[in-house]
Amino acid sequence: MSTFFANVKGMSDISLKAIQKSVIDCLERDDQLPEGQEKAYGVREFSYWRDMSNEIEAELDRRGIIYNKICW
């Protein structure tokens, strides 16, 4: 597992959910742009977005927290 956050296990539930929601929001904004237009965030273009999201989702799952998973 990558380490985008030095201590993802030490982050609060609220922080993890907020970051995950931000990834979802950025993905939705990118997806709303017309095809061929440069994406503002590049969520689908840069693997670190998915890696970061996977790390956060794994921690949320470990804690048994309900959240909206990203449908890639």
TIMI-2910 file (N, C-alpha, C, CB; in pm, 1 decimal, decimal comma, always signed):
<rs>
+----------+----------+----------+----------+----------+----------+----------+----------+----------+----------+----------+----------+------+
!      n_x !      n_y !      n_z !     ca_x !     ca_y !     ca_z !      c_x !      c_y !      c_z !     cb_x !     cb_y !     cb_z ! resn !
+----------+----------+----------+----------+----------+----------+----------+----------+----------+----------+----------+----------+------+
!    +84,8 !   -118,3 !     +0,0 !     +0,0 !     +0,0 !     +0,0 !    +89,2 !   +124,3 !     +0,0 !    -96,4 !     +0,0 !   +122,9 !  Met !
!    +51,6 !   +222,5 !    -75,4 !   +126,7 !   +347,3 !    -79,3 !   +101,1 !   +427,2 !    +48,3 !    +88,5 !   +430,2 !   -204,0 !  Ser !
!   +176,3 !   +531,9 !    +63,8 !   +157,7 !   +615,6 !   +182,6 !   +143,7 !   +761,4 !   +141,1 !   +275,8 !   +598,5 !   +281,5 !  Thr !
!    +26,6 !   +796,2 !    +94,2 !     +1,6 !   +934,0 !    +56,7 !     -7,0 !  +1022,0 !   +178,9 !   -125,3 !   +945,1 !    -24,7 !  Phe !
!    -51,0 !   +963,5 !   +285,9 !    -59,7 !  +1036,2 !   +411,2 !    +35,0 !   +968,8 !   +508,3 !   -206,1 !  +1039,8 !   +466,4 !  Phe !
!   +114,0 !  +1047,1 !   +577,1 !   +213,4 !   +991,0 !   +667,7 !   +148,5 !   +899,8 !   +770,7 !   +290,7 !  +1102,3 !   +737,5 !  Ala !
!    +27,3 !   +933,5 !   +812,8 !    -37,5 !   +855,2 !   +917,0 !   -187,4 !   +849,3 !   +891,8 !     -8,4 !   +914,4 !  +1056,0 !  Asn !
!   -226,3 !   +779,3 !   +786,3 !   -368,8 !   +769,8 !   +752,6 !   -446,7 !   +706,8 !   +867,5 !   -389,0 !   +687,8 !   +623,2 !  Val !
!   -384,6 !   +615,6 !   +940,2 !   -451,8 !   +552,1 !  +1053,8 !   -475,0 !   +650,7 !  +1167,5 !   -370,1 !   +433,5 !  +1103,9 !  Lys !
!   -398,1 !   +756,4 !  +1172,3 !   -413,3 !   +856,5 !  +1277,2 !   -512,2 !   +966,8 !  +1243,4 !   -281,4 !   +917,2 !  +1307,0 !  Gly !
!   -564,3 !   +966,0 !  +1121,2 !   -659,4 !  +1069,6 !  +1080,7 !   -796,5 !  +1038,7 !  +1138,0 !   -666,6 !  +1081,1 !   +926,7 !  Met !
!   -872,5 !  +1143,6 !  +1163,4 !  -1007,7 !  +1125,6 !  +1216,7 !  -1100,5 !  +1070,4 !  +1109,7 !  -1062,7 !  +1258,3 !  +1271,2 !  Ser !
!  -1209,3 !  +1009,6 !  +1154,5 !  -1310,4 !   +957,9 !  +1061,4 !  -1362,2 !  +1069,4 !   +971,8 !  -1427,2 !   +893,1 !  +1138,2 !  Asp !
!  -1388,5 !  +1183,3 !  +1031,6 !  -1443,1 !  +1296,8 !   +955,6 !  -1344,6 !  +1342,5 !   +848,5 !  -1476,8 !  +1414,3 !  +1050,1 !  Ile !
!  -1216,1 !  +1346,8 !   +882,2 !  -1114,5 !  +1388,4 !   +785,0 !  -1107,6 !  +1291,0 !   +668,6 !   -977,1 !  +1399,8 !   +852,1 !  Ser !
!  -1106,3 !  +1162,6 !   +699,3 !  -1100,1 !  +1062,3 !   +592,3 !  -1221,6 !  +1072,2 !   +500,4 !  -1090,7 !   +921,0 !   +651,8 !  Leu !
!  -1338,9 !  +1087,3 !   +558,7 !  -1460,4 !  +1098,4 !   +477,2 !  -1459,6 !  +1226,0 !   +394,3 !  -1585,1 !  +1094,8 !   +566,2 !  Lys !
!  -1406,7 !  +1334,5 !   +449,2 !  -1400,9 !  +1461,4 !   +375,9 !  -1306,5 !  +1450,9 !   +256,5 !  -1356,0 !  +1575,4 !   +468,9 !  Ala !
!  -1192,9 !  +1387,1 !   +275,8 !  -1098,8 !  +1371,3 !   +165,2 !  -1159,3 !  +1282,3 !    +57,6 !   -965,2 !  +1312,4 !   +214,9 !  Ile !
!  -1222,4 !  +1172,9 !    +98,1 !  -1285,7 !  +1082,8 !     +1,9 !  -1394,7 !  +1155,5 !    -76,1 !  -1344,4 !   +960,0 !    +73,5 !  Gln !
!  -1473,4 !  +1236,2 !     -8,3 !  -1578,8 !  +1314,5 !    -74,9 !  -1517,2 !  +1413,4 !   -173,5 !  -1665,4 !  +1390,0 !    +29,4 !  Lys !
!  -1404,2 !  +1471,0 !   -138,4 !  -1336,7 !  +1564,0 !   -228,4 !  -1290,4 !  +1494,3 !   -356,1 !  -1217,6 !  +1628,6 !   -157,9 !  Ser !
!  -1240,9 !  +1372,4 !   -343,0 !  -1200,4 !  +1295,9 !   -461,3 !  -1321,6 !  +1271,9 !   -550,3 !  -1134,9 !  +1160,8 !   -420,6 !  Val !
!  -1432,6 !  +1234,1 !   -490,4 !  -1556,1 !  +1211,4 !   -566,6 !  -1598,6 !  +1339,6 !   -637,5 !  -1669,6 !  +1161,3 !   -473,7 !  Ile !
!  -1594,8 !  +1451,3 !   -568,1 !  -1633,6 !  +1579,7 !   -627,8 !  -1543,8 !  +1615,9 !   -745,9 !  -1628,4 !  +1691,1 !   -522,4 !  Asp !
!  -1412,9 !  +1597,7 !   -730,2 !  -1319,9 !  +1628,3 !   -839,4 !  -1343,5 !  +1537,0 !   -958,9 !  -1175,0 !  +1615,2 !   -791,5 !  Cys !
!  -1368,1 !  +1410,3 !   -932,9 !  -1396,8 !  +1314,7 !  -1040,7 !  -1523,5 !  +1355,2 !  -1115,1 !  -1411,5 !  +1171,6 !   -984,4 !  Leu !
!  -1626,9 !  +1391,4 !  -1041,4 !  -1752,3 !  +1433,4 !  -1104,8 !  -1732,9 !  +1559,1 !  -1188,9 !  -1859,9 !  +1457,9 !   -998,8 !  Glu !
!  -1655,8 !  +1654,4 !  -1139,0 !  -1630,6 !  +1777,5 !  -1216,1 !  -1554,5 !  +1746,0 !  -1344,9 !  -1551,0 !  +1879,7 !  -1130,9 !  Arg !
!  -1452,5 !  +1661,9 !  -1333,3 !  -1379,0 !  +1622,1 !  -1453,7 !  -1471,0 !  +1553,5 !  -1553,6 !  -1262,6 !  +1529,4 !  -1417,3 !  Asp !
!  -1553,1 !  +1462,2 !  -1504,9 !  -1640,7 !  +1385,1 !  -1593,7 !  -1747,8 !  +1471,5 !  -1659,7 !  -1706,9 !  +1272,9 !  -1516,3 !  Asp !
!  -1781,6 !  +1584,9 !  -1601,9 !  -1883,1 !  +1673,0 !  -1659,3 !  -1829,4 !  +1755,8 !  -1775,7 !  -1937,8 !  +1765,1 !  -1552,3 !  Gln !
!  -1698,0 !  +1765,2 !  -1787,3 !  -1639,6 !  +1842,2 !  -1896,8 !  -1652,5 !  +1764,2 !  -2027,3 !  -1491,0 !  +1875,5 !  -1867,7 !  Leu !
!  -1671,0 !  +1835,2 !  -2137,9 !  -1684,3 !  +1766,9 !  -2267,1 !  -1558,9 !  +1685,8 !  -2300,4 !  -1711,9 !  +1868,9 !  -2378,6 !  Pro !
!  -1579,4 !  +1576,1 !  -2372,7 !  -1467,3 !  +1493,0 !  -2415,5 !  -1371,9 !  +1576,3 !  -2500,1 !  -1517,0 !  +1369,2 !  -2494,6 !  Glu !
!  -1245,0 !  +1556,9 !  -2478,0 !  -1144,0 !  +1631,5 !  -2551,7 !  -1098,9 !  +1757,3 !  -2479,9 !  -1196,2 !  +1667,5 !  -2686,8 !  Gly !
!  -1176,0 !  +1803,1 !  -2384,2 !  -1137,1 !  +1920,8 !  -2307,5 !  -1046,7 !  +1877,6 !  -2192,6 !  -1262,1 !  +1996,7 !  -2254,4 !  Gln !
!   -943,8 !  +1957,0 !  -2166,2 !   -851,6 !  +1923,4 !  -2058,5 !   -926,3 !  +1921,2 !  -1925,7 !   -734,1 !  +2023,8 !  -2053,3 !  Glu !
!   -905,3 !  +1814,8 !  -1851,7 !   -973,1 !  +1797,2 !  -1722,8 !   -902,5 !  +1881,5 !  -1616,2 !   -975,7 !  +1646,5 !  -1681,1 !  Lys !
!   -979,6 !  +1946,5 !  -1534,2 !   -924,2 !  +2036,6 !  -1432,8 !   -837,4 !  +1962,9 !  -1332,1 !  -1036,1 !  +2108,9 !  -1360,2 !  Ala !
!   -878,7 !  +1842,4 !  -1294,0 !   -808,6 !  +1769,7 !  -1188,0 !   -732,7 !  +1648,3 !  -1239,5 !   -906,7 !  +1726,1 !  -1082,6 !  Tyr !
!   -771,9 !  +1593,2 !  -1349,6 !   -704,8 !  +1477,0 !  -1405,8 !   -719,5 !  +1351,5 !  -1321,0 !   -560,2 !  +1507,2 !  -1424,6 !  Gly !
!   -835,6 !  +1335,7 !  -1258,4 !   -856,5 !  +1223,9 !  -1166,1 !   -839,9 !  +1089,5 !  -1235,9 !   -995,1 !  +1232,7 !  -1103,2 !  Val !
!   -892,3 !  +1076,8 !  -1355,2 !   -879,7 !   +949,2 !  -1426,9 !   -744,3 !   +936,3 !  -1497,5 !   -992,9 !   +935,1 !  -1529,1 !  Arg !
!   -676,5 !  +1047,3 !  -1518,1 !   -550,5 !  +1045,3 !  -1591,2 !   -430,0 !  +1015,0 !  -1502,5 !   -530,2 !  +1177,0 !  -1659,7 !  Glu !
!   -437,0 !  +1047,6 !  -1376,1 !   -322,8 !  +1032,2 !  -1285,7 !   -354,7 !   +928,4 !  -1179,0 !   -285,6 !  +1167,4 !  -1220,2 !  Phe !
!   -274,2 !   +824,5 !  -1174,4 !   -301,3 !   +710,2 !  -1086,8 !   -296,8 !   +744,6 !   -938,2 !   -202,5 !   +600,9 !  -1115,0 !  Ser !
!   -228,8 !   +852,7 !   -901,7 !   -220,5 !   +884,2 !   -758,9 !   -357,1 !   +914,3 !   -698,7 !   -128,0 !  +1002,3 !   -736,8 !  Tyr !
!   -450,6 !   +962,0 !   -778,4 !   -585,7 !   +985,4 !   -726,6 !   -647,3 !   +853,7 !   -680,3 !   -675,1 !  +1051,9 !   -834,3 !  Trp !
!   -637,9 !   +752,3 !   -764,5 !   -694,8 !   +621,8 !   -730,2 !   -618,0 !   +559,0 !   -613,9 !   -692,7 !   +527,8 !   -852,8 !  Arg !
!   -486,8 !   +572,0 !   -616,2 !   -406,1 !   +517,4 !   -507,3 !   -443,5 !   +582,0 !   -374,0 !   -256,6 !   +537,7 !   -536,0 !  Asp !
!   -458,4 !   +713,6 !   -375,0 !   -496,0 !   +786,4 !   -253,9 !   -634,7 !   +741,9 !   -207,5 !   -493,4 !   +939,4 !   -278,7 !  Met !
!   -727,6 !   +733,4 !   -299,9 !   -863,1 !   +692,9 !   -266,1 !   -865,1 !   +550,6 !   -210,6 !   -954,0 !   +703,4 !   -388,7 !  Ser !
!   -788,5 !   +460,7 !   -272,1 !   -783,1 !   +322,7 !   -223,5 !   -728,9 !   +315,7 !    -81,5 !   -697,1 !   +237,4 !   -316,0 !  Asn !
!   -629,5 !   +395,7 !    -53,7 !   -571,8 !   +398,6 !    +80,6 !   -674,1 !   +447,2 !   +182,6 !   -447,3 !   +488,4 !    +83,7 !  Glu !
!   -745,4 !   +551,7 !   +148,3 !   -847,3 !   +606,5 !   +238,6 !   -962,4 !   +507,6 !   +254,7 !   -900,1 !   +742,1 !   +185,7 !  Ile !
!  -1008,9 !   +449,3 !   +144,0 !  -1118,9 !   +353,6 !   +152,3 !  -1081,2 !   +231,6 !   +235,4 !  -1161,2 !   +310,1 !    +12,9 !  Glu !
!   -957,8 !   +186,0 !   +223,4 !   -913,3 !    +71,0 !   +303,0 !   -919,9 !   +103,5 !   +452,5 !   -769,3 !    +29,9 !   +263,3 !  Ala !
!   -881,7 !   +223,8 !   +487,7 !   -886,7 !   +263,6 !   +629,2 !  -1031,6 !   +280,3 !   +676,3 !   -808,5 !   +395,4 !   +650,9 !  Glu !
!  -1115,7 !   +338,6 !   +592,2 !  -1257,0 !   +351,4 !   +628,6 !  -1320,4 !   +213,5 !   +644,6 !  -1333,5 !   +433,5 !   +522,3 !  Leu !
!  -1287,8 !   +121,5 !   +556,1 !  -1338,7 !    -15,8 !   +567,7 !  -1289,7 !    -80,3 !   +696,8 !  -1295,2 !   -100,6 !   +446,1 !  Asp !
!  -1162,3 !    -62,2 !   +726,8 !  -1104,2 !   -120,1 !   +847,7 !  -1177,8 !    -72,1 !   +972,5 !   -955,6 !    -85,0 !   +857,4 !  Arg !
!  -1221,3 !    +54,5 !   +968,1 !  -1292,4 !   +113,6 !  +1081,7 !  -1441,5 !    +80,2 !  +1081,5 !  -1274,2 !   +264,0 !  +1081,2 !  Arg !
!  -1489,9 !    +19,6 !   +974,4 !  -1631,4 !    -13,6 !   +965,5 !  -1720,0 !   +106,5 !   +941,2 !  -1674,8 !    -81,8 !  +1089,8 !  Gly !
!  -1666,4 !   +207,8 !   +877,1 !  -1739,4 !   +331,9 !   +850,5 !  -1812,5 !   +320,4 !   +717,5 !  -1643,3 !   +453,9 !   +849,4 !  Ile !
!  -1936,3 !   +364,3 !   +715,4 !  -2015,4 !   +365,4 !   +592,7 !  -1984,6 !   +494,5 !   +516,6 !  -2168,6 !   +353,3 !   +623,7 !  Ile !
!  -1960,4 !   +479,9 !   +387,5 !  -1927,3 !   +595,3 !   +301,9 !  -1960,5 !   +556,6 !   +158,1 !  -1774,6 !   +637,5 !   +316,2 !  Tyr !
!  -1955,7 !   +654,8 !    +69,2 !  -1979,9 !   +630,2 !    -73,5 !  -1848,6 !   +592,8 !   -140,5 !  -2043,2 !   +755,2 !   -142,5 !  Asn !
!  -1840,7 !   +469,7 !   -187,9 !  -1722,4 !   +424,2 !   -259,0 !  -1720,7 !   +484,1 !   -399,5 !  -1718,2 !   +269,9 !   -265,2 !  Lys !
!  -1602,7 !   +502,4 !   -451,5 !  -1588,6 !   +556,0 !   -585,7 !  -1607,5 !   +444,3 !   -686,7 !  -1451,4 !   +623,8 !   -604,1 !  Ile !
!  -1690,8 !   +469,5 !   -785,4 !  -1711,8 !   +375,0 !   -896,1 !  -1620,2 !   +419,6 !  -1009,0 !  -1864,1 !   +370,2 !   -943,0 !  Cys !
!  -1507,7 !   +355,1 !  -1021,3 !  -1413,1 !   +392,1 !  -1124,1 !  -1457,3 !   +337,8 !  -1257,3 !  -1274,1 !   +342,6 !  -1090,1 !  Trp !
+----------+----------+----------+----------+----------+----------+----------+----------+----------+----------+----------+----------+------+
</rs>
